Amino acid sequence: MIMKKLLVLAVATIIGSTAVAQQKWGLKAGVNLPKYSFGADNADNPDTETTTNFHVTGYLDAPLSTNFSVQPGISLQGKGGKFVSSSDLEIEQNTMWIEVPVNLVGKLPVGGATHLFLGAGPYLGFAIAGQNEVKTNSSTTERDLEFGSNDSDDLKGLDFGVNVLGGVQLNSGLNLGAGYGIGLTDLRPTGDGGEGKTTNRVLSFSVGFSF
């Protein structure tokens, strides 16, 4: 129900805000440093190591007031994590998601049309591809990941979470930003909320332009 409401909110905001004269469109891209978090039940090893991936996001900036706006969008997000169990065994997962974020953003003018921004909001993600790579001292093997909720699948294909973001918007329209995505969905296909939990965590840095 929450995921359906998120999608409805995103679509309604995009349609409804087309009448706002001050709205802007934006595009940003950059590097992702994703990992998996296992929760408090795995205190000795709460997170995997990070991998390196990328993101591309298109969004609408629809003003709600002078200093606040809502930013619905659509994003291609690379995620995953790296498991290192010993000096001769490394497992790296890289996944690709289409996400629908809806962020509420506050803006603080710092001179002219330049301002600092800080925001947060929910996202809904749909897995579209993934790869598992196993490296040993003597070999490297790869296979595609399977998404679903069956015992034979690797990860769930839907992810719900929260984004936080901040940065600076320059007078020219150029913006520099950073963000952190906190997945709330247990990605284990048969995860039932019991012992352990696997969720996405993504630190990102971006360069973008609004017009």
Order of alpha helices (4+ residues) and beta strands (2+ residues): alpha-beta-beta-beta-beta-beta-beta-beta-beta-beta
